[in-house]
Amino acid sequence: MTDKLTELIIAAAIEVYRILSPGLLESIYEEALCHELALRRLLVKRQAEIDVTYKGKVIKGQRIDILVEDQVIVELKSLSSLPEVALAQTLSYLKATDLKRSLLINFGEKRLVDGIKSISL
């Protein structure tokens, strides 16, 4: 499921990929994508902390790569192929935040379109 906001995020990611190509560290793509999203006048929180609650105890330490407009979680990878745990991680972020939409973007793919997964609850 895509909407206007996720389409804007994907377009920004494509622009970053077009300029930088695959093969760089995840942190470089993260900074570049945050910059590109800011250029597009979107509210961006980088390395946003989230809390996980376990039997009434709040556990800190989880961080979302990018949170856009307080609505969409963007999890970035830079791997030749995504491990299954990356999808599980993104789903756990959605559950922990009560948000409904996320994008898992792998800048390590030969074609970025093959590395974009839209996840919704």
Residue frames as a rotation matrix with the C-alpha (Angstrom) as fourth column:
MET 1
0.581 0.814 0.000 0.00
0.814 -0.581 0.000 0.00
0.000 0.000 -1.000 0.00
THR 2
-0.647 -0.762 0.034 1.49
0.762 -0.647 -0.009 3.33
0.029 0.020 0.999 -1.01
ASP 3
0.609 0.749 -0.261 0.19
0.748 -0.652 -0.124 6.81
-0.262 -0.120 -0.957 -0.39
LYS 4
0.855 -0.236 0.462 1.40
0.086 -0.813 -0.575 10.30
0.511 0.532 -0.675 -1.20
LEU 5
0.673 -0.622 0.401 3.87
-0.711 -0.394 0.582 10.44
-0.204 -0.677 -0.707 1.72
THR 6
0.352 -0.576 0.738 5.44
0.100 0.807 0.582 7.05
-0.931 -0.130 0.342 1.03
GLU 7
0.713 -0.088 0.696 5.63
0.701 0.074 -0.709 7.96
0.011 0.993 0.114 -2.67
LEU 8
0.853 -0.413 0.320 7.57
-0.361 -0.909 -0.210 11.12
0.378 0.064 -0.924 -1.72
ILE 9
0.476 -0.686 0.550 9.94
-0.579 0.226 0.783 9.09
-0.662 -0.692 -0.289 0.46
ILE 10
0.452 -0.269 0.851 10.52
0.545 0.838 -0.024 6.53
-0.706 0.475 0.525 -2.30
ALA 11
0.858 -0.126 0.498 11.19
0.384 -0.488 -0.784 9.31
0.342 0.864 -0.370 -4.83
ALA 12
0.707 -0.631 0.319 13.75
-0.706 -0.652 0.278 10.82
0.033 -0.422 -0.906 -2.43
ALA 13
0.371 -0.561 0.740 15.41
-0.196 0.731 0.653 7.41
-0.908 -0.387 0.161 -1.96
ILE 14
0.661 -0.091 0.745 15.60
0.702 0.424 -0.572 6.93
-0.264 0.901 0.344 -5.74
GLU 15
0.881 -0.349 0.318 17.29
-0.155 -0.850 -0.503 10.33
0.446 0.394 -0.803 -6.06
VAL 16
0.488 -0.723 0.489 19.86
-0.746 -0.054 0.664 9.38
-0.454 -0.689 -0.566 -3.39
TYR 17
0.382 -0.298 0.875 20.49
0.251 0.944 0.212 6.04
-0.889 0.139 0.436 -5.09
ARG 18
0.876 -0.005 0.483 20.80
0.478 -0.136 -0.868 7.69
0.070 0.991 -0.116 -8.52
ILE 19
0.741 -0.599 0.302 23.52
-0.523 -0.798 -0.299 10.01
0.420 0.064 -0.905 -7.24
LEU 20
0.193 -0.703 0.685 25.40
-0.930 0.091 0.356 7.74
-0.313 -0.706 -0.636 -4.81
SER 21
0.107 -0.071 -0.992 24.86
-0.607 0.785 -0.122 4.26
0.787 0.616 0.041 -6.37
PRO 22
0.959 0.253 -0.130 25.17
-0.072 0.657 0.751 1.07
0.275 -0.711 0.648 -4.27
GLY 23
0.343 -0.867 -0.360 28.21
0.548 0.496 -0.673 0.11
0.763 0.033 0.646 -2.22
LEU 24
-0.369 -0.469 0.802 28.40
-0.340 -0.735 -0.587 2.73
0.865 -0.490 0.112 0.52
LEU 25
-0.942 0.011 -0.334 27.80
0.312 0.390 -0.866 2.41
0.121 -0.921 -0.371 4.25
GLU 26
-0.067 0.991 -0.112 24.24
0.926 0.104 0.363 2.50
0.371 -0.079 -0.925 5.53
SER 27
0.062 0.055 -0.997 25.02
0.742 -0.671 0.009 5.62
-0.668 -0.740 -0.083 7.58
ILE 28
-0.881 -0.394 -0.262 25.92
0.106 -0.704 0.703 7.56
-0.461 0.591 0.662 4.42
TYR 29
-0.657 0.719 0.228 22.60
0.426 0.104 0.899 6.68
0.623 0.687 -0.374 2.78
GLU 30
0.086 0.696 -0.712 20.82
0.996 -0.044 0.078 7.60
0.023 -0.716 -0.697 6.00
GLU 31
-0.296 -0.268 -0.917 22.37
0.431 -0.894 0.122 11.05
-0.852 -0.359 0.380 6.13
ALA 32
-0.995 -0.095 -0.033 21.85
0.008 -0.402 0.916 11.64
-0.101 0.911 0.401 2.40
LEU 33
-0.431 0.902 0.037 18.21
0.673 0.294 0.679 10.52
0.602 0.317 -0.733 2.55
CYS 34
0.089 0.422 -0.902 17.53
0.906 -0.411 -0.103 12.74
-0.414 -0.808 -0.418 5.57
HIS 35
-0.640 -0.401 -0.656 19.02
0.119 -0.894 0.431 15.66
-0.759 0.198 0.620 3.65
GLU 36
-0.945 0.299 0.132 16.97
0.140 0.005 0.990 14.86
0.295 0.954 -0.046 0.54
LEU 37
-0.129 0.944 -0.304 13.77
0.926 0.225 0.303 14.59
0.354 -0.242 -0.903 2.57
ALA 38
-0.056 0.033 -0.998 14.50
0.653 -0.755 -0.061 17.90
-0.755 -0.655 0.021 4.29
LEU 39
-0.926 -0.296 -0.232 15.08
0.006 -0.629 0.777 19.51
-0.377 0.718 0.585 0.88
ARG 40
-0.649 0.759 0.057 11.58
0.310 0.195 0.931 18.31
0.695 0.621 -0.362 0.03
ARG 41
-0.537 0.352 0.767 10.32
-0.648 -0.754 -0.108 20.06
0.540 -0.555 0.632 3.18
LEU 42
0.442 0.626 -0.643 9.43
-0.001 0.717 0.697 16.91
0.897 -0.307 0.318 5.08
LEU 43
0.439 -0.223 0.870 9.82
-0.890 -0.238 0.388 16.64
0.120 -0.945 -0.303 8.85
VAL 44
0.406 -0.429 -0.807 12.55
-0.062 0.868 -0.492 14.09
0.912 0.250 0.326 9.54
LYS 45
0.614 -0.318 0.723 13.76
-0.768 -0.027 0.640 12.53
-0.184 -0.948 -0.260 12.79
ARG 46
0.224 -0.655 -0.721 16.98
-0.462 0.580 -0.671 10.58
0.858 0.484 -0.173 12.46
GLN 47
-0.632 -0.475 -0.612 17.74
0.188 0.672 -0.716 7.74
0.752 -0.568 -0.335 14.89
ALA 48
-0.062 0.739 0.671 14.44
-0.757 -0.473 0.451 8.31
0.651 -0.480 0.588 16.69
GLU 49
-0.947 -0.280 0.158 14.28
-0.305 0.630 -0.715 6.47
0.101 -0.725 -0.681 20.01
ILE 50
0.090 0.981 -0.169 11.37
-0.603 0.189 0.775 4.17
0.792 0.032 0.609 20.65
ASP 51
-0.524 -0.184 0.832 10.44
-0.829 0.333 -0.449 2.31
-0.194 -0.925 -0.327 23.77
VAL 52
-0.332 0.410 -0.849 9.40
-0.191 0.853 0.486 -1.31
0.924 0.324 -0.204 23.94
THR 53
-0.072 0.375 0.924 7.10
-0.993 -0.109 -0.033 -2.35
0.089 -0.921 0.380 26.77
TYR 54
-0.382 -0.089 -0.920 7.46
-0.124 0.991 -0.044 -5.78
0.916 0.097 -0.389 28.28
LYS 55
0.016 0.510 -0.860 5.00
0.807 0.501 0.312 -6.79
0.590 -0.699 -0.404 31.01
GLY 56
0.867 0.475 -0.152 4.61
0.480 -0.715 0.508 -3.19
0.133 -0.514 -0.848 32.06
LYS 57
0.260 -0.856 -0.447 8.33
0.407 -0.323 0.855 -2.41
-0.876 -0.404 0.264 32.00
VAL 58
0.972 -0.004 -0.236 9.57
-0.197 -0.564 -0.802 0.18
-0.130 0.826 -0.549 29.51
ILE 59
0.301 -0.895 0.328 12.76
0.630 0.445 0.637 -0.96
-0.716 0.014 0.698 27.80
LYS 60
0.731 -0.123 -0.671 14.79
-0.420 -0.857 -0.300 1.70
-0.538 0.501 -0.678 26.06
GLY 61
-0.179 -0.953 0.245 17.46
-0.176 0.277 0.945 1.29
-0.968 0.126 -0.217 23.42
GLN 62
0.032 0.243 0.969 15.60
0.882 0.449 -0.142 0.76
-0.470 0.860 -0.200 20.15
ARG 63
-0.321 -0.155 -0.934 16.18
-0.194 -0.955 0.225 3.32
-0.927 0.253 0.277 17.42
ILE 64
0.639 0.531 0.556 14.39
0.538 0.208 -0.817 3.86
-0.549 0.821 -0.153 14.14
ASP 65
-0.366 -0.809 0.460 16.70
0.910 -0.208 0.358 4.92
-0.194 0.549 0.813 11.30
ILE 66
-0.984 0.106 0.144 14.33
-0.053 -0.942 0.333 7.63
0.171 0.320 0.932 10.06
LEU 67
-0.268 0.951 -0.151 10.85
0.819 0.143 -0.556 8.76
-0.507 -0.273 -0.817 11.09
VAL 68
-0.917 -0.042 0.396 9.13
0.315 -0.686 0.656 10.94
0.244 0.726 0.643 8.47
GLU 69
-0.471 0.748 0.467 6.36
-0.444 -0.659 0.607 13.36
0.762 0.079 0.643 9.44
ASP 70
-0.670 0.142 0.729 5.82
-0.685 0.260 -0.680 11.29
-0.286 -0.955 -0.077 12.63
GLN 71
0.388 0.921 -0.046 3.94
-0.824 0.324 -0.465 8.85
-0.413 0.219 0.884 10.40
VAL 72
0.917 -0.076 -0.392 6.25
-0.213 0.738 -0.640 6.60
0.339 0.670 0.661 8.38
ILE 73
0.504 -0.780 0.370 9.15
-0.259 0.272 0.927 4.52
-0.824 -0.563 -0.065 9.68
VAL 74
0.795 -0.368 -0.482 12.02
-0.466 0.137 -0.874 4.17
0.387 0.920 -0.062 7.22
GLU 75
0.601 -0.619 0.505 14.47
-0.141 0.541 0.829 1.38
-0.787 -0.570 0.238 7.95
LEU 76
0.639 -0.448 -0.625 17.62
-0.759 -0.236 -0.607 1.40
0.125 0.862 -0.491 5.81
LYS 77
0.581 -0.558 0.592 20.00
0.190 0.800 0.569 -1.36
-0.792 -0.218 0.571 4.84
SER 78
0.454 -0.506 -0.734 22.98
-0.886 -0.343 -0.312 -1.56
-0.094 0.792 -0.604 2.52
LEU 79
-0.196 -0.404 0.894 23.34
-0.370 0.874 0.314 -5.28
-0.908 -0.269 -0.321 1.88
SER 80
-0.886 -0.154 -0.438 23.55
-0.464 0.258 0.847 -7.45
-0.018 0.954 -0.300 -1.23
SER 81
-0.303 0.874 -0.380 20.41
0.110 0.428 0.897 -9.23
0.947 0.230 -0.226 -0.01
LEU 82
-0.127 0.357 0.926 18.10
-0.852 -0.517 0.082 -8.61
0.508 -0.778 0.370 2.92
PRO 83
-0.956 -0.092 -0.277 18.04
0.065 0.858 -0.510 -11.11
0.285 -0.506 -0.814 5.76
GLU 84
-0.139 0.976 -0.165 14.54
0.532 0.214 0.819 -12.14
0.835 0.026 -0.550 6.89
VAL 85
-0.160 0.028 -0.987 15.22
0.977 -0.141 -0.162 -10.54
-0.143 -0.990 -0.005 10.27
ALA 86
-0.977 -0.211 -0.004 15.15
0.206 -0.959 0.194 -7.08
-0.045 0.189 0.981 8.63
LEU 87
-0.404 0.907 0.122 11.45
-0.078 -0.167 0.983 -7.46
0.911 0.388 0.138 7.89
ALA 88
0.212 0.443 -0.871 10.76
0.799 0.435 0.416 -8.75
0.563 -0.784 -0.261 11.42
GLN 89
-0.604 -0.521 -0.603 12.68
0.768 -0.583 -0.265 -5.79
-0.213 -0.623 0.752 12.86
THR 90
-0.929 0.276 0.245 10.62
-0.121 -0.855 0.504 -3.32
0.349 0.439 0.828 10.85
LEU 91
-0.023 0.962 -0.271 7.37
0.174 0.271 0.947 -4.99
0.985 -0.025 -0.173 11.90
SER 92
0.000 -0.021 -1.000 8.43
0.981 0.196 -0.004 -4.83
0.196 -0.980 0.020 15.54
TYR 93
-0.932 -0.325 -0.158 9.03
0.345 -0.931 -0.121 -1.08
-0.108 -0.168 0.980 15.18
LEU 94
-0.553 0.804 0.217 5.51
-0.213 -0.389 0.897 -0.65
0.805 0.450 0.386 13.83
LYS 95
0.233 0.662 -0.712 4.04
0.550 0.514 0.658 -2.58
0.802 -0.545 -0.244 16.74
ALA 96
-0.310 -0.454 -0.835 6.10
0.950 -0.166 -0.263 -0.70
-0.019 -0.875 0.483 19.31
THR 97
-0.972 -0.156 -0.173 5.09
0.151 -0.988 0.043 2.71
-0.178 0.016 0.984 17.96
ASP 98
-0.107 0.991 0.074 1.46
0.491 0.118 -0.863 2.00
-0.865 -0.056 -0.499 16.99
LEU 99
-0.299 -0.024 -0.954 2.27
-0.711 -0.661 0.239 3.45
-0.637 0.750 0.180 13.57
LYS 100
0.539 0.695 0.476 0.75
-0.158 0.639 -0.753 1.84
-0.827 0.330 0.454 10.50
ARG 101
0.990 -0.143 0.018 3.28
0.032 0.097 -0.995 2.38
0.141 0.985 0.101 7.68
SER 102
0.348 -0.937 -0.039 6.93
-0.255 -0.134 0.958 1.69
-0.902 -0.323 -0.286 7.12
LEU 103
0.868 -0.243 -0.432 9.41
-0.411 0.135 -0.902 1.38
0.277 0.961 0.017 4.30
LEU 104
0.481 -0.789 0.383 12.33
0.129 0.495 0.859 -1.01
-0.867 -0.364 0.340 4.31
ILE 105
0.934 -0.190 -0.302 14.87
-0.354 -0.384 -0.853 0.31
0.047 0.904 -0.426 1.80
ASN 106
0.509 -0.792 0.337 17.98
0.417 0.569 0.709 -1.64
-0.753 -0.220 0.620 0.82
PHE 107
0.698 -0.314 -0.644 20.51
-0.596 -0.752 -0.280 0.54
-0.396 0.579 -0.712 -0.98
GLY 108
-0.288 -0.881 0.376 22.67
-0.493 0.473 0.730 -2.54
-0.821 0.025 -0.570 -1.65
GLU 109
0.369 0.521 0.770 20.47
0.403 0.657 -0.637 -3.83
-0.838 0.545 0.033 -4.47
LYS 110
-0.658 -0.589 0.469 21.57
0.647 -0.122 0.753 -3.53
-0.387 0.799 0.461 -8.10
ARG 111
-0.502 0.608 0.615 18.23
0.219 -0.598 0.771 -1.86
0.837 0.522 0.167 -8.83
LEU 112
-0.949 0.076 0.305 16.77
-0.309 -0.407 -0.860 0.12
0.059 -0.910 0.410 -5.95
VAL 113
-0.091 0.989 -0.119 13.21
-0.918 -0.037 0.395 -0.78
0.386 0.145 0.911 -6.96
ASP 114
0.173 0.084 -0.981 14.07
0.002 0.996 0.085 -4.38
0.985 -0.017 0.172 -5.98
GLY 115
-0.638 -0.552 -0.537 15.17
0.537 0.181 -0.824 -3.18
0.552 -0.814 0.181 -2.55
ILE 116
-0.784 0.431 0.447 12.06
-0.574 -0.778 -0.257 -1.26
0.237 -0.458 0.857 -1.49
LYS 117
-0.576 0.639 -0.510 9.45
0.612 0.751 0.250 -2.98
0.542 -0.168 -0.823 0.65
SER 118
-0.468 0.558 0.685 6.34
-0.620 -0.760 0.195 -1.21
0.629 -0.333 0.702 1.85
ILE 119
-0.699 0.189 -0.689 4.99
0.521 0.795 -0.311 -2.65
0.489 -0.577 -0.654 5.11
SER 120
-0.465 0.599 0.652 1.68
-0.647 -0.733 0.211 -1.75
0.604 -0.323 0.728 6.72
LEU 121
-0.967 0.230 -0.108 -0.34
0.237 0.662 -0.711 -3.00
-0.093 -0.714 -0.694 9.66
